Protein backbone atom coordinates (compact mmCIF):
# COMPACT_ATOMS: atom_id res chain seq x y z
CA UNK A 1 0.00 0.00 0.00
CA UNK A 2 1.41 3.33 -1.00
CA UNK A 3 1.29 6.42 1.22
CA UNK A 4 -1.22 9.07 0.32
CA UNK A 5 -2.98 11.95 2.03
CA UNK A 6 -6.25 10.07 2.27
CA UNK A 7 -7.31 6.54 1.49
CA UNK A 8 -10.29 4.25 2.13
CA UNK A 9 -9.95 0.50 1.93
CA UNK A 10 -13.23 -1.40 1.58
CA UNK A 11 -13.81 -5.13 1.94
CA UNK A 12 -17.43 -5.49 0.91
CA UNK A 13 -17.83 -9.15 1.97
CA UNK A 14 -15.78 -10.82 4.69
CA UNK A 15 -14.62 -14.37 4.08
CA UNK A 16 -14.93 -17.28 6.53
CA UNK A 17 -17.24 -15.56 8.98
CA UNK A 18 -20.77 -16.63 9.79
CA UNK A 19 -22.82 -14.01 8.00
CA UNK A 20 -22.60 -10.95 5.81
CA UNK A 21 -20.36 -8.13 6.89
CA UNK A 22 -17.95 -5.63 5.39
CA UNK A 23 -14.88 -3.73 6.53
CA UNK A 24 -13.98 -0.10 5.85
CA UNK A 25 -10.64 1.40 6.85
CA UNK A 26 -9.83 5.07 6.49
CA UNK A 27 -6.24 6.41 6.36
CA UNK A 28 -4.78 9.89 6.55
CA UNK A 29 -1.10 10.85 6.40
CA UNK A 30 -0.03 7.25 6.83
CA UNK A 31 -2.20 6.76 9.93
CA UNK A 32 -5.33 4.64 10.20
CA UNK A 33 -8.00 6.99 11.54
CA UNK A 34 -11.11 4.81 11.44
CA UNK A 35 -12.00 1.10 11.37
CA UNK A 36 -15.60 0.08 10.82
CA UNK A 37 -17.00 -3.44 10.95
CA UNK A 38 -20.10 -2.95 8.84
CA UNK A 39 -22.88 -5.46 9.38
CA UNK A 40 -25.25 -4.88 6.50
CA UNK A 41 -27.68 -7.78 6.68
CA UNK A 42 -31.25 -6.43 6.76
CA UNK A 43 -32.80 -5.96 10.21
CA UNK A 44 -34.69 -9.11 11.16
CA UNK A 45 -37.12 -7.56 13.65
CA UNK A 46 -37.28 -10.52 16.04
CA UNK A 47 -37.99 -8.28 19.00
CA UNK A 48 -40.88 -6.67 17.13
CA UNK A 49 -42.66 -9.79 15.98
CA UNK A 50 -42.28 -11.47 19.39
CA UNK A 51 -44.68 -8.85 20.73
CA UNK A 52 -48.20 -10.21 20.91
CA UNK A 53 -47.04 -13.84 20.92
CA UNK A 54 -47.88 -16.37 23.61
CA UNK A 55 -45.24 -16.80 26.29
CA UNK A 56 -44.64 -20.38 25.15
CA UNK A 57 -43.43 -19.29 21.70
CA UNK A 58 -40.13 -17.36 22.15
CA UNK A 59 -37.91 -20.47 22.61
CA UNK A 60 -38.96 -21.81 19.20
CA UNK A 61 -39.05 -18.43 17.44
CA UNK A 62 -35.72 -17.13 18.70
CA UNK A 63 -33.91 -20.37 17.87
CA UNK A 64 -34.30 -19.23 14.24
CA UNK A 65 -32.03 -16.27 14.91
CA UNK A 66 -29.03 -18.54 14.32
CA UNK A 67 -28.55 -21.99 12.85
CA UNK A 68 -25.15 -22.36 14.56
CA UNK A 69 -26.19 -21.52 18.14
CA UNK A 70 -29.98 -22.03 18.33
CA UNK A 71 -29.75 -23.68 21.77
CA UNK A 72 -28.30 -20.50 23.25
CA UNK A 73 -31.35 -18.57 22.10
CA UNK A 74 -33.76 -21.26 23.29
CA UNK A 75 -32.19 -21.52 26.74
CA UNK A 76 -31.90 -17.76 27.26
CA UNK A 77 -35.55 -17.38 26.23
CA UNK A 78 -36.67 -20.20 28.54
CA UNK A 79 -34.78 -18.75 31.50
CA UNK A 80 -36.22 -15.26 30.94
CA UNK A 81 -39.82 -16.46 30.62
CA UNK A 82 -39.51 -18.78 33.61
CA UNK A 83 -38.03 -15.89 35.58
CA UNK A 84 -41.02 -13.71 34.69
CA UNK A 85 -43.35 -16.49 35.84
CA UNK A 86 -41.45 -17.19 39.05
CA UNK A 87 -40.41 -20.73 38.10
CA UNK A 88 -36.96 -22.32 38.55
CA UNK A 89 -36.14 -25.45 36.56
CA UNK A 90 -33.64 -27.60 38.43
CA UNK A 91 -32.59 -31.21 38.98
CA UNK A 92 -32.35 -33.55 36.02
CA UNK A 93 -34.25 -31.20 33.72
CA UNK A 94 -31.60 -28.53 34.29
CA UNK A 95 -28.91 -31.17 33.76
CA UNK A 96 -30.46 -32.19 30.44
CA UNK A 97 -30.51 -28.56 29.34
CA UNK A 98 -26.82 -28.27 30.18
CA UNK A 99 -26.14 -31.47 28.23
CA UNK A 100 -27.96 -30.05 25.20
CA UNK A 101 -25.89 -26.89 25.55
CA UNK A 102 -22.69 -28.97 25.67
CA UNK A 103 -23.68 -30.43 22.30
CA UNK A 104 -23.96 -26.93 20.85
CA UNK A 105 -20.60 -25.86 22.31
CA UNK A 106 -18.93 -28.92 20.79
CA UNK A 107 -20.36 -28.48 17.30
CA UNK A 108 -20.12 -24.69 17.12
CA UNK A 109 -16.65 -24.23 18.58
CA UNK A 110 -15.32 -27.10 16.48
CA UNK A 111 -16.82 -25.59 13.34
CA UNK A 112 -15.01 -22.33 13.99
CA UNK A 113 -11.69 -23.94 14.93
CA UNK A 114 -11.40 -26.26 11.94
CA UNK A 115 -13.50 -24.77 9.14
CA UNK A 116 -13.05 -21.03 9.69
CA UNK A 117 -10.06 -20.22 11.88
CA UNK A 118 -7.33 -22.85 11.42
CA UNK A 119 -6.75 -21.94 7.73
CA UNK A 120 -5.48 -18.53 8.91
CA UNK A 121 -2.62 -20.17 10.80
CA UNK A 122 -1.76 -22.79 8.19
CA UNK A 123 -1.63 -20.64 5.08
CA UNK A 124 -4.69 -21.91 3.24
CA UNK A 125 -7.73 -20.08 1.91
CA UNK A 126 -10.35 -22.60 3.01
CA UNK A 127 -10.94 -25.87 4.81
CA UNK A 128 -11.03 -27.57 1.40
CA UNK A 129 -7.43 -26.57 0.79
CA UNK A 130 -6.60 -27.41 4.40
CA UNK A 131 -7.95 -30.94 3.96
CA UNK A 132 -5.58 -31.54 1.07
CA UNK A 133 -2.53 -31.08 3.29
CA UNK A 134 -3.92 -31.86 6.76
CA UNK A 135 -6.55 -34.49 5.99
CA UNK A 136 -6.36 -36.35 9.32
CA UNK A 137 -6.79 -33.13 11.30
CA UNK A 138 -9.84 -32.06 9.30
CA UNK A 139 -11.37 -35.53 9.61
CA UNK A 140 -10.87 -35.33 13.37
CA UNK A 141 -12.62 -31.96 13.44
CA UNK A 142 -15.57 -33.22 11.43
CA UNK A 143 -15.92 -36.21 13.76
CA UNK A 144 -15.89 -33.91 16.79
CA UNK A 145 -18.51 -31.63 15.26
CA UNK A 146 -20.71 -34.61 14.44
CA UNK A 147 -20.57 -35.69 18.08
CA UNK A 148 -22.02 -32.34 19.10
CA UNK A 149 -24.67 -32.63 16.41
CA UNK A 150 -25.61 -36.11 17.67
CA UNK A 151 -26.23 -34.77 21.19
CA UNK A 152 -28.44 -32.02 19.76
CA UNK A 153 -30.35 -34.48 17.60
CA UNK A 154 -31.04 -36.81 20.53
CA UNK A 155 -32.08 -34.14 23.04
CA UNK A 156 -33.35 -31.46 20.70
CA UNK A 157 -35.03 -33.54 18.01
CA UNK A 158 -32.72 -32.25 15.29
CA UNK A 159 -29.27 -30.67 15.04
CA UNK A 160 -30.39 -27.36 13.52
CA UNK A 161 -33.17 -25.36 15.16
CA UNK A 162 -34.04 -28.06 17.73
CA UNK A 163 -37.75 -28.53 18.47
CA UNK A 164 -37.79 -30.53 21.73
CA UNK A 165 -36.96 -27.74 24.21
CA UNK A 166 -39.81 -25.79 25.80
CA UNK A 167 -40.44 -23.57 28.80
CA UNK A 168 -40.29 -25.72 31.90
CA UNK A 169 -38.09 -28.39 30.31
CA UNK A 170 -38.63 -30.61 27.28
CA UNK A 171 -41.50 -32.08 25.31
CA UNK A 172 -39.86 -35.47 25.78
CA UNK A 173 -36.88 -36.68 27.83
CA UNK A 174 -34.62 -39.62 26.92
CA UNK A 175 -34.19 -42.84 28.86
CA UNK A 176 -30.80 -43.91 30.19
CA UNK A 177 -30.71 -46.56 27.46
CA UNK A 178 -31.07 -43.87 24.79
CA UNK A 179 -28.18 -41.87 26.24
CA UNK A 180 -25.83 -44.85 26.63
CA UNK A 181 -24.58 -44.90 22.99
CA UNK A 182 -23.42 -41.31 23.45
CA UNK A 183 -20.94 -42.37 26.13
CA UNK A 184 -18.68 -44.37 23.82
CA UNK A 185 -18.83 -41.66 21.19
CA UNK A 186 -17.96 -38.99 23.75
CA UNK A 187 -15.01 -41.01 25.05
CA UNK A 188 -13.57 -41.04 21.54
CA UNK A 189 -14.40 -37.35 21.23
CA UNK A 190 -12.50 -36.63 24.44
CA UNK A 191 -9.31 -37.97 22.85
CA UNK A 192 -10.01 -35.94 19.70
CA UNK A 193 -10.63 -32.81 21.77
CA UNK A 194 -7.33 -33.20 23.64
CA UNK A 195 -5.55 -33.71 20.34
CA UNK A 196 -7.22 -30.56 19.01
CA UNK A 197 -5.91 -28.48 21.92
CA UNK A 198 -2.38 -29.72 21.35
CA UNK A 199 -2.66 -29.21 17.58
CA UNK A 200 -3.79 -25.58 17.75
CA UNK A 201 -1.32 -24.82 20.56
CA UNK A 202 1.43 -25.48 18.01
CA UNK A 203 0.31 -22.68 15.69
CA UNK A 204 2.38 -19.51 15.31
CA UNK A 205 0.69 -16.71 17.27
CA UNK A 206 1.49 -13.03 16.69
CA UNK A 207 1.96 -10.91 19.80
CA UNK A 208 -1.21 -8.97 20.55
CA UNK A 209 -3.46 -7.89 23.37
CA UNK A 210 -6.92 -6.39 23.56
CA UNK A 211 -7.43 -3.47 25.92
CA UNK A 212 -11.10 -3.83 26.82
CA UNK A 213 -13.19 -5.00 29.72
CA UNK A 214 -14.05 -8.69 29.68
CA UNK A 215 -17.64 -9.74 30.41
CA UNK A 216 -18.94 -13.24 31.12
CA UNK A 217 -21.33 -15.09 33.36
CA UNK A 218 -19.78 -16.57 36.48
CA UNK A 219 -21.07 -19.37 38.68
CA UNK A 220 -18.57 -20.12 41.47
CA UNK A 221 -17.47 -23.73 41.49
CA UNK A 222 -18.24 -24.45 37.85
CA UNK A 223 -17.45 -23.16 34.37
CA UNK A 224 -20.52 -21.11 33.46
CA UNK A 225 -22.44 -22.29 30.41
CA UNK A 226 -26.18 -21.99 30.92
CA UNK A 227 -26.48 -19.72 33.96
CA UNK A 228 -24.56 -17.33 36.20
CA UNK A 229 -24.07 -13.75 37.31
CA UNK A 230 -22.69 -11.12 34.89
CA UNK A 231 -19.08 -10.48 35.87
CA UNK A 232 -16.75 -7.90 34.36
CA UNK A 233 -12.95 -7.76 34.53
CA UNK A 234 -11.32 -4.35 34.20
CA UNK A 235 -9.38 -3.31 31.08
CA UNK A 236 -5.57 -3.26 31.42
CA UNK A 237 -5.32 0.47 30.70
CA UNK A 238 -7.39 1.27 33.80
CA UNK A 239 -4.53 -0.20 35.86
CA UNK A 240 -1.80 1.44 33.79
CA UNK A 241 -0.85 -1.89 32.18
CA UNK A 242 -0.23 -2.76 28.52
CA UNK A 243 -3.00 -4.48 26.56
CA UNK A 244 -1.05 -7.75 26.35
CA UNK A 245 -0.55 -8.09 30.11
CA UNK A 246 -1.28 -11.59 31.39
CA UNK A 247 -2.25 -10.38 34.83
CA UNK A 248 -5.80 -10.83 36.12
CA UNK A 249 -7.45 -7.55 37.10
CA UNK A 250 -10.25 -6.80 39.56
CA UNK A 251 -13.72 -8.03 38.73
CA UNK A 252 -17.15 -6.71 39.60
CA UNK A 253 -20.56 -8.34 39.38
CA UNK A 254 -24.05 -6.98 38.90
CA UNK A 255 -27.48 -8.63 39.15
CA UNK A 256 -28.85 -9.90 35.85
CA UNK A 257 -32.02 -7.72 36.06
CA UNK A 258 -29.74 -4.65 35.95
CA UNK A 259 -28.07 -5.82 32.71
CA UNK A 260 -29.77 -3.08 30.61
CA UNK A 261 -28.45 -0.45 33.04
CA UNK A 262 -24.86 -1.60 32.50
CA UNK A 263 -24.83 -2.82 28.88
CA UNK A 264 -26.34 0.03 26.90
CA UNK A 265 -27.11 -0.36 23.20
CA UNK A 266 -26.88 2.42 20.64
CA UNK A 267 -27.42 2.65 16.90
CA UNK A 268 -24.43 3.50 14.70
CA UNK A 269 -24.76 4.66 11.08
CA UNK A 270 -22.52 1.96 9.60
CA UNK A 271 -24.20 -1.16 11.03
CA UNK A 272 -27.66 -2.67 11.15
CA UNK A 273 -26.65 -4.29 14.44
CA UNK A 274 -26.64 -2.20 17.59
CA UNK A 275 -23.36 -1.40 19.35
CA UNK A 276 -23.05 -1.91 23.09
CA UNK A 277 -20.93 -0.36 25.82
CA UNK A 278 -20.46 -1.72 29.33
CA UNK A 279 -20.75 1.16 31.79
CA UNK A 280 -19.73 3.51 29.00
CA UNK A 281 -16.69 1.58 27.78
CA UNK A 282 -15.92 -1.11 25.20
CA UNK A 283 -16.08 -4.71 26.34
CA UNK A 284 -15.48 -8.17 24.96
CA UNK A 285 -17.50 -11.26 25.67
CA UNK A 286 -16.76 -14.82 24.56
CA UNK A 287 -14.08 -17.45 25.08
CA UNK A 288 -11.28 -15.11 26.24
CA UNK A 289 -13.63 -13.51 28.77
CA UNK A 290 -14.96 -16.85 30.04
CA UNK A 291 -11.48 -18.29 30.54
CA UNK A 292 -10.29 -15.15 32.32
CA UNK A 293 -13.28 -15.02 34.66
CA UNK A 294 -14.18 -18.69 35.19
CA UNK A 295 -11.09 -20.60 34.09
CA UNK A 296 -10.05 -21.38 37.66
CA UNK A 297 -13.17 -23.53 38.02
CA UNK A 298 -12.35 -25.84 35.13
CA UNK A 299 -11.69 -29.44 36.21
CA UNK A 300 -8.01 -29.98 37.11
CA UNK A 301 -7.34 -32.32 34.18
CA UNK A 302 -8.76 -29.79 31.69
CA UNK A 303 -6.79 -26.98 33.32
CA UNK A 304 -3.61 -29.03 33.01
CA UNK A 305 -4.18 -29.41 29.27
CA UNK A 306 -4.87 -25.67 29.00
CA UNK A 307 -1.70 -24.77 30.89
CA UNK A 308 0.37 -27.16 28.76
CA UNK A 309 -1.09 -25.40 25.71
CA UNK A 310 0.38 -22.10 26.90
CA UNK A 311 -2.72 -20.34 28.22
CA UNK A 312 -1.38 -19.90 31.73
CA UNK A 313 -3.04 -20.94 34.96
CA UNK A 314 -6.04 -18.76 35.93
CA UNK A 315 -5.80 -20.13 39.48
CA UNK A 316 -2.56 -18.19 39.76
CA UNK A 317 -4.04 -14.99 38.34
CA UNK A 318 -2.90 -15.47 34.75
CA UNK A 319 -5.15 -14.20 31.95
CA UNK A 320 -4.86 -14.60 28.16
CA UNK A 321 -5.76 -11.40 26.31
CA UNK A 322 -4.21 -12.32 22.96
CA UNK A 323 -7.15 -12.68 20.54
CA UNK A 324 -5.09 -14.89 18.22
CA UNK A 325 -4.86 -17.45 21.03
CA UNK A 326 -8.64 -17.54 21.34
CA UNK A 327 -8.52 -20.63 19.12
CA UNK A 328 -6.75 -22.46 21.96
CA UNK A 329 -9.37 -21.35 24.48
CA UNK A 330 -12.14 -22.59 22.19
CA UNK A 331 -10.40 -25.94 21.89
CA UNK A 332 -10.15 -26.15 25.69
CA UNK A 333 -13.86 -25.36 25.91
CA UNK A 334 -14.63 -28.19 23.49
CA UNK A 335 -12.64 -30.54 25.73
CA UNK A 336 -14.54 -29.27 28.77
CA UNK A 337 -17.92 -29.65 27.05
CA UNK A 338 -17.10 -33.26 26.10
CA UNK A 339 -16.00 -34.02 29.64
CA UNK A 340 -19.06 -32.30 31.11
CA UNK A 341 -21.38 -34.21 28.78
CA UNK A 342 -19.89 -37.49 30.00
CA UNK A 343 -20.40 -36.43 33.62
CA UNK A 344 -24.00 -35.45 33.03
CA UNK A 345 -24.83 -38.69 31.23
CA UNK A 346 -23.21 -40.78 33.96
CA UNK A 347 -25.32 -39.06 36.64
CA UNK A 348 -28.57 -39.01 34.65
CA UNK A 349 -31.81 -40.37 36.02
CA UNK A 350 -34.96 -39.71 33.97
CA UNK A 351 -37.17 -37.13 35.71
CA UNK A 352 -40.74 -38.14 36.54
CA UNK A 353 -42.12 -35.62 34.04
CA UNK A 354 -40.45 -33.99 31.01
CA UNK A 355 -41.31 -30.47 32.15
CA UNK A 356 -42.58 -28.46 35.08
CA UNK A 357 -45.70 -26.37 34.70
CA UNK A 358 -45.09 -22.68 34.10
CA UNK A 359 -48.34 -20.81 34.85
CA UNK A 360 -48.62 -17.45 33.13
CA UNK A 361 -48.44 -14.28 35.18
CA UNK A 362 -47.68 -10.64 34.59
CA UNK A 363 -44.08 -9.63 35.05
CA UNK A 364 -40.67 -9.02 33.48
CA UNK A 365 -38.10 -11.79 33.33
CA UNK A 366 -34.40 -11.87 32.52
CA UNK A 367 -32.33 -14.75 31.18
CA UNK A 368 -28.72 -15.12 30.07
CA UNK A 369 -26.52 -17.97 28.95
CA UNK A 370 -23.08 -18.28 27.39
CA UNK A 371 -23.44 -18.81 23.66
CA UNK A 372 -20.21 -20.06 22.07
CA UNK A 373 -19.49 -16.46 21.05
CA UNK A 374 -20.34 -14.96 24.42
CA UNK A 375 -23.00 -13.76 26.81
CA UNK A 376 -26.51 -13.74 25.32
CA UNK A 377 -29.20 -11.80 27.21
CA UNK A 378 -33.00 -11.97 26.83
CA UNK A 379 -35.72 -9.94 28.52
CA UNK A 380 -39.51 -10.42 28.21
CA UNK A 381 -42.44 -8.54 29.73
CA UNK A 382 -45.66 -10.59 29.97
CA UNK A 383 -49.24 -9.64 30.78
CA UNK A 384 -51.53 -11.66 33.05
CA UNK A 385 -52.42 -14.23 30.37
CA UNK A 386 -48.81 -14.67 29.22
CA UNK A 387 -48.81 -12.49 26.12
CA UNK A 388 -45.42 -10.98 25.31
CA UNK A 389 -45.72 -7.20 25.51
CA UNK A 390 -42.01 -6.42 25.17
CA UNK A 391 -38.91 -8.36 24.13
CA UNK A 392 -35.21 -7.52 24.10
CA UNK A 393 -32.34 -9.66 22.79
CA UNK A 394 -28.69 -8.62 23.20
CA UNK A 395 -26.44 -11.02 21.24
CA UNK A 396 -22.69 -11.34 21.85
CA UNK A 397 -21.55 -10.24 18.38
CA UNK A 398 -23.36 -6.91 18.74
CA UNK A 399 -21.68 -6.40 22.10
CA UNK A 400 -18.27 -7.20 20.62
CA UNK A 401 -18.39 -4.93 17.58
CA UNK A 402 -16.77 -1.92 19.23
CA UNK A 403 -13.99 -4.08 20.67
CA UNK A 404 -13.39 -5.72 17.29
CA UNK A 405 -13.11 -2.31 15.64
CA UNK A 406 -10.60 -1.23 18.28
CA UNK A 407 -8.60 -4.41 17.68
CA UNK A 408 -8.60 -3.73 13.93
CA UNK A 409 -7.37 -0.19 14.48
CA UNK A 410 -4.55 -1.43 16.73
CA UNK A 411 -3.52 -4.21 14.34
CA UNK A 412 -3.41 -2.05 11.23
CA UNK A 413 -1.60 0.79 12.96
CA UNK A 414 1.07 -1.59 14.27
CA UNK A 415 1.51 -3.03 10.78
CA UNK A 416 1.99 0.43 9.29
CA UNK A 417 4.44 1.46 12.00
CA UNK A 418 6.70 -1.58 12.09
CA UNK A 419 7.40 -2.61 8.54
CA UNK A 420 7.06 -1.96 4.82
CA UNK A 421 3.60 -0.81 3.90
CA UNK A 422 1.41 -3.76 2.94
CA UNK A 423 -0.47 -4.11 -0.29
CA UNK A 424 -4.25 -3.84 -0.22
CA UNK A 425 -4.49 -7.63 -0.51
CA UNK A 426 -2.11 -8.15 2.42
CA UNK A 427 -3.97 -5.63 4.55
CA UNK A 428 -7.30 -7.25 3.70
CA UNK A 429 -6.03 -10.66 4.72
CA UNK A 430 -4.66 -9.29 7.98
CA UNK A 431 -7.92 -7.55 8.86
CA UNK A 432 -10.05 -10.56 8.09
CA UNK A 433 -7.80 -12.65 10.29
CA UNK A 434 -8.23 -10.19 13.17
CA UNK A 435 -12.02 -10.32 12.77
CA UNK A 436 -12.08 -14.13 12.68
CA UNK A 437 -10.19 -14.21 15.98
CA UNK A 438 -13.44 -13.05 17.57
CA UNK A 439 -15.68 -15.52 15.71
CA UNK A 440 -18.42 -13.01 14.85
CA UNK A 441 -21.74 -14.73 14.15
CA UNK A 442 -23.59 -12.38 11.83
CA UNK A 443 -25.61 -15.24 10.35
CA UNK A 444 -24.52 -18.39 8.61
CA UNK A 445 -22.75 -17.96 5.26
CA UNK A 446 -19.31 -17.65 3.68
CA UNK A 447 -18.29 -15.19 0.99
CA UNK A 448 -15.51 -14.39 -1.37
CA UNK A 449 -13.97 -10.94 -1.28
CA UNK A 450 -14.94 -7.97 -3.39
CA UNK A 451 -12.33 -5.34 -2.55
CA UNK A 452 -12.62 -1.66 -3.49
CA UNK A 453 -9.89 0.91 -2.79
CA UNK A 454 -10.62 4.63 -3.01
CA UNK A 455 -7.86 7.22 -3.12
CA UNK A 456 -8.60 10.76 -1.98
Secondary structure, DSSP 8 states (H G I E B T S, - for coil): ----SEEEEEESS-SSSBS-EEEEEEEETTEEEEEEEEE-S----HHHHHTTSBTTTHHHHHGGG-SSSHHHHHHHHHHHHHHHTT----HHHHHHHHHHHHHHHHHHHHIIIIIIIHHHHHT-SSHHHHHHH-HHHHHHHHHHHHHHHHHHHHHHSSSSS-SSEETTEESS---HHHHHHHHHHHHHHHHHHHHHHHHHHTS--------SEEEEEEBTTB--SS--EEEEE--GGGGT--TT--B---EEE--GGGHHHHEEEE--TT-SS-EEEETTB-EEESHHHHHHHHGGGS-HHHHHHHHHTT---GGGTB----GGGHHHHHHHHHHHHHHHHHHHHHT----SSSB------SEEEEEEEEETTEEEEEEEEE-TT-BEEEEEEE-HHHHHHHHHHHHHHHHHHHHHHHSS---HHHHHHHHHHHHHHTT-BSSS------EEEEE-
